[in-house]
Amino acid sequence: MESDAGATLLKPQPKDPDKAPIENIVEVTEMGVLGPDIFTNTRRPWHPPGARGIYGGSVIAQSLASAQKTVPDTYLVHSCHCYFLLAGSADVPILFHVERVRDGRSFATRTVQARQRGRCVFTSTISFVREGSGGRHQVRHAVPLPDGVEAPDDDRDGEPAWARSGPFQSRKIEVLKVRDPGSRPDERKCRQWIRCRGSISEAGGHQAHLNALAYMSDSYFIGTVSRIHRLWRFPFAPEDVPTLPTEVRSQIEQVNEFEGMGSRVEDWVGRPKMGMLVSLDHSIYFHEPLKVKADEWMFTEMESPWSGDGRGVVVQRIFSKDGTLVATCVQEVSCSAFAPALGED
């Protein structure tokens, strides 16, 4: 287990066993001694293996948690627009500087800059709306949960061993039409069920559910473009998989199967290789903030309407277990790929 030494400004307190793991992970601490509306990460952020920097979802969630502490509880987040500027380090404390841009009768706006060593690595503009300010007469509509979709049982587990250490659970990704040679990439969709582990605490309230959704929204999101284009993302050729050590080979097979890419070498041979995949920005629209239950199964559907010029756009819809559309997310990624060279060893 990694030490928090050097990764936080203050020595982390023991994790609260009455809170869900994700609540402890996204917790921020106010640093009034440094100035007004400055917060810091309470614990070391996660750095995914092979990634350039820390997991983006943690910075999104902690920025939201910091901004929420500067508005009344009666104000609910309805939109969050983020830019990833530099790769964040897991070994350096993060300072979240919140600016109170506007406080209105119905809306409040905050900007948050996440800084490390004096440099801005991430910025976000977050808008809150006062609960019940929509008026008596409203127009309403929402995309419905896709037909034939059924939530997993509440007690279902079934995750591969490598996926059990994180703060949330995920079902195997289903990629629609990915094996249909006549389908276009924009017609393919990635579907998945997710939920945080444990139960969100009563003390955390609805804000903890929203922070958890923000954290989870960045998971598997960036990989949508690579999945619908069936890109091979490992540093060795598919043909080399059978020669790998048994444990490594097994994990590669599990990861590909989990991500909807099949588990046989024949499924992978000839696929273009992924060159680079980096998140540029991330937006979340919270449609029904009070209906978000992050510790219950939520259904996500991801698709990409466009990619080109080294970038790709991904749209994600998140539904509650009862079929309510609770959030829509949009992300632009920097992506590149190259075809496997002929005659490679």
C-alpha positions in Angstrom: 0.0 0.0 0.0 1.3 3.5 -0.9 2.2 5.9 1.8 0.5 9.3 2.1 3.8 10.9 3.1 4.4 13.9 0.9 1.1 13.6 -0.9 -0.9 15.6 1.6 -0.3 18.8 3.5 -1.7 17.4 6.7 -1.2 13.9 8.1 -4.4 12.0 7.0 -6.8 11.0 9.8 -7.9 7.3 9.8 -10.6 6.6 7.3 -14.1 6.8 8.7 -15.6 3.3 8.7 -19.1 4.7 8.8 -18.6 6.3 5.3 -18.4 4.6 1.9 -14.8 4.2 0.7 -15.5 6.7 -2.1 -16.4 9.3 0.5 -13.1 9.0 2.2 -11.2 9.2 -1.1 -12.8 12.4 -2.3 -12.7 14.2 1.1 -11.1 17.6 1.1 -9.8 19.6 4.1 -10.2 23.4 4.5 -6.9 25.3 4.7 -8.0 28.6 6.2 -4.5 29.3 7.4 -3.5 29.8 3.7 -6.4 32.1 2.9 -10.2 32.1 2.3 -11.8 29.2 0.3 -8.7 27.1 -0.1 -8.9 23.4 0.3 -6.6 20.4 -0.1 -6.8 16.7 -0.7 -7.1 14.8 2.6 -5.6 11.6 1.2 -3.3 10.5 -1.6 -5.0 10.5 -5.0 -5.0 7.4 -7.2 -2.5 7.2 -10.1 -3.7 4.6 -12.6 -1.0 2.2 -13.8 0.5 3.5 -17.0 -1.4 6.8 -16.9 0.4 10.2 -17.3 -1.1 11.5 -14.1 -3.6 11.0 -11.3 -7.1 9.8 -12.0 -9.1 12.7 -13.4 -12.3 11.7 -11.6 -10.7 12.4 -8.2 -9.8 16.0 -9.1 -13.3 16.6 -10.6 -15.0 15.3 -7.4 -12.7 17.1 -5.0 -13.2 20.4 -6.9 -16.9 19.9 -6.7 -16.6 19.1 -3.0 -14.6 22.2 -2.4 -17.0 24.5 -4.3 -20.0 23.0 -2.5 -18.5 24.1 0.9 -18.8 27.7 -0.3 -22.6 27.7 -1.1 -25.6 27.0 1.1 -26.9 23.4 1.3 -30.1 24.5 -0.5 -28.1 25.1 -3.6 -27.6 22.0 -5.9 -25.0 21.6 -8.5 -26.5 21.5 -12.0 -23.4 21.8 -14.2 -19.6 21.4 -14.0 -17.2 22.3 -16.8 -13.6 21.1 -16.4 -10.3 21.4 -18.2 -7.3 19.1 -17.6 -4.3 21.3 -18.1 -1.3 19.3 -16.8 -0.8 15.8 -15.5 -1.3 15.8 -11.8 1.2 14.1 -9.5 0.2 11.7 -6.7 3.2 12.7 -4.7 2.5 16.4 -4.3 -0.4 17.9 -2.3 -3.2 19.6 -4.3 -4.6 23.0 -3.4 -8.1 23.8 -4.5 -8.6 27.6 -4.8 -12.3 28.4 -5.0 -13.4 31.8 -6.4 -16.9 33.0 -5.6 -17.8 34.4 -9.0 -21.5 35.1 -8.4 -24.2 34.6 -5.7 -27.6 35.2 -7.1 -31.2 34.6 -5.9 -31.4 31.4 -7.9 -27.9 30.6 -9.2 -24.4 30.6 -7.7 -21.2 30.3 -9.7 -17.8 29.1 -8.6 -14.5 28.6 -10.3 -12.0 26.1 -8.9 -8.3 25.9 -9.7 -6.4 22.8 -8.6 -2.7 23.7 -8.1 0.5 21.8 -7.5 3.8 23.5 -6.9 2.1 26.8 -7.8 1.0 25.6 -11.3 -2.6 25.1 -12.3 -3.1 21.5 -13.3 -6.9 21.6 -13.5 -9.7 24.2 -13.7 -13.4 24.0 -13.3 -16.4 26.3 -13.5 -19.3 25.0 -11.4 -22.9 26.3 -11.3 -25.4 25.7 -8.5 -29.1 26.3 -8.6 -31.3 26.9 -5.6 -33.6 24.0 -4.9 -37.1 24.6 -6.1 -36.4 27.7 -8.1 -37.7 26.2 -11.4 -41.2 27.6 -10.9 -44.6 26.0 -10.8 -45.1 25.5 -14.5 -42.2 23.7 -16.4 -41.6 21.9 -19.6 -40.2 18.4 -19.0 -38.8 15.6 -21.1 -36.0 13.1 -20.7 -34.4 10.3 -22.7 -35.7 7.0 -21.4 -33.6 4.1 -20.2 -33.0 1.9 -23.3 -35.3 -1.0 -23.9 -34.4 -4.4 -22.5 -32.0 -3.1 -19.9 -32.2 -4.7 -16.5 -30.3 -3.8 -13.4 -28.1 -6.4 -11.7 -29.2 -7.9 -8.4 -28.3 -5.7 -5.4 -26.1 -8.5 -4.0 -24.4 -9.3 -7.3 -20.6 -9.3 -7.3 -18.8 -11.2 -10.1 -15.9 -8.7 -10.6 -12.5 -10.0 -11.7 -9.9 -9.9 -9.0 -8.0 -7.0 -10.6 -11.1 -4.8 -10.4 -11.9 -5.3 -6.7 -9.6 -2.8 -5.1 -11.3 0.4 -6.3 -14.1 2.4 -4.5 -16.8 1.4 -6.9 -18.1 -1.7 -8.7 -18.6 -2.1 -12.5 -20.3 -4.7 -14.6 -18.7 -5.9 -17.8 -18.9 -3.4 -20.6 -21.2 -4.2 -23.5 -20.2 -2.6 -26.8 -23.1 -2.7 -29.2 -22.5 -3.4 -32.9 -18.7 -3.5 -32.4 -18.5 -6.8 -34.2 -20.8 -5.7 -37.0 -18.5 -4.9 -40.0 -21.3 -2.8 -41.5 -21.7 -0.5 -38.5 -20.1 2.9 -38.2 -18.2 3.9 -35.1 -20.8 6.6 -34.3 -23.5 3.8 -34.2 -21.7 1.8 -31.6 -22.5 2.3 -27.9 -20.7 1.2 -24.7 -23.0 0.2 -21.9 -22.2 -0.6 -18.3 -23.7 -0.7 -14.7 -21.7 1.0 -11.9 -22.2 1.8 -8.2 -19.9 2.8 -5.3 -19.0 0.2 -2.8 -20.7 0.3 0.6 -23.4 2.8 1.5 -23.1 6.5 1.4 -23.4 7.9 4.9 -26.3 9.9 6.2 -23.8 12.6 7.3 -22.5 12.8 3.7 -26.1 13.5 2.4 -27.0 14.2 -1.2 -23.6 16.0 -1.7 -21.7 12.8 -1.1 -23.8 11.0 -3.8 -23.1 13.8 -6.3 -19.3 13.8 -5.5 -19.3 10.0 -6.0 -21.1 10.3 -9.3 -18.6 12.9 -10.4 -15.7 10.6 -9.4 -17.2 7.6 -11.3 -18.2 9.6 -14.4 -14.6 9.7 -15.6 -14.1 5.9 -15.3 -14.0 4.1 -18.7 -15.2 7.3 -20.3 -12.0 8.2 -22.0 -11.7 4.7 -23.5 -15.0 5.0 -25.5 -13.3 6.1 -28.7 -10.7 3.3 -28.5 -13.4 0.7 -27.9 -15.7 1.7 -30.8 -12.6 1.7 -33.1 -11.4 -1.6 -31.5 -7.9 -0.2 -30.8 -5.3 -2.4 -29.2 -3.8 -0.5 -26.2 -1.1 -2.8 -24.8 2.6 -2.4 -25.4 3.0 -5.8 -27.2 1.4 -7.4 -30.2 -1.7 -9.5 -29.8 0.1 -12.5 -31.2 2.6 -12.3 -28.3 -0.1 -12.8 -25.6 0.1 -16.6 -25.6 3.9 -16.3 -24.8 3.3 -14.1 -21.7 3.5 -15.5 -18.2 0.3 -17.2 -17.2 -0.8 -14.6 -14.7 -0.2 -11.7 -17.0 -1.9 -13.5 -19.9 -4.9 -14.2 -17.8 -5.3 -10.6 -16.7 -5.0 -9.3 -20.4 -7.7 -11.7 -21.4 -9.9 -10.6 -18.5 -9.4 -6.9 -19.2 -10.3 -7.3 -22.9 -13.3 -9.5 -22.1 -14.4 -7.0 -19.4 -14.1 -4.1 -21.9 -16.2 -5.9 -24.5 -13.3 -6.7 -26.8 -13.4 -10.5 -26.6 -10.9 -12.8 -24.8 -9.4 -14.7 -27.7 -6.2 -13.8 -29.7 -8.3 -14.1 -32.9 -10.4 -11.2 -31.6 -7.4 -8.9 -31.3 -5.1 -9.7 -34.3 -5.1 -7.0 -36.9 -6.6 -4.3 -34.7 -5.1 -0.8 -35.0 -2.8 0.2 -32.1 -3.7 3.1 -29.8 -1.0 5.8 -29.9 -2.2 8.3 -27.3 -5.4 8.9 -25.3 -5.6 11.9 -22.9 -8.6 13.7 -21.5 -8.8 17.4 -22.5 -12.0 18.5 -20.8 -15.0 17.0 -19.0 -18.5 18.4 -18.5 -21.3 17.0 -16.3 -24.9 18.2 -16.4 -26.7 17.1 -13.3 -30.4 16.8 -14.3 -31.9 15.4 -11.1 -29.4 16.0 -8.3 -31.6 14.8 -5.5 -32.4 11.5 -7.3 -28.7 10.5 -7.6 -28.1 7.4 -5.5 -24.5 6.5 -6.1 -24.6 3.5 -3.9 -27.3 1.9 -6.0 -26.7 0.5 -9.5 -26.6 3.2 -12.2 -26.7 2.5 -15.9 -24.3 4.3 -18.3 -24.4 4.5 -22.0 -21.5 6.1 -23.9 -21.1 7.0 -27.6 -18.9 9.2 -29.8 -20.5 11.4 -32.5 -17.2 12.5 -33.9 -13.4 11.9 -33.9 -10.7 13.4 -36.1 -7.8 15.8 -36.1 -6.3 14.0 -33.2 -9.4 14.5 -31.0 -12.6 12.7 -30.2 -15.9 13.7 -28.5 -17.7 11.3 -26.1 -21.2 11.6 -24.7 -22.3 9.7 -21.6 -25.8 9.3 -20.2 -26.2 8.1 -16.6 -29.5 6.7 -15.4 -30.6 5.8 -11.9 -31.7 2.2 -11.2 -35.4 3.2 -11.7 -34.6 4.6 -15.2 -34.4 8.3 -14.4 -31.9 10.2 -16.5 -29.8 11.8 -13.7 -26.8 13.2 -15.6 -25.3 13.7 -19.0 -21.5 14.0 -19.4 -19.4 15.2 -22.4 -15.7 14.8 -22.8 -13.2 15.6 -25.5 -10.1 13.5 -25.6 -6.8 13.7 -27.5 -6.4 10.4 -29.3 -4.3 8.8 -32.0 -3.9 5.4 -33.5 -1.7 3.7 -36.0 -2.3 0.5 -38.0 -0.1 -2.5 -37.2 3.0 -2.5 -39.5 3.2 -5.3 -42.0 5.9 -7.8 -41.3 6.3 -6.9 -37.7 8.1 -9.6 -35.6 
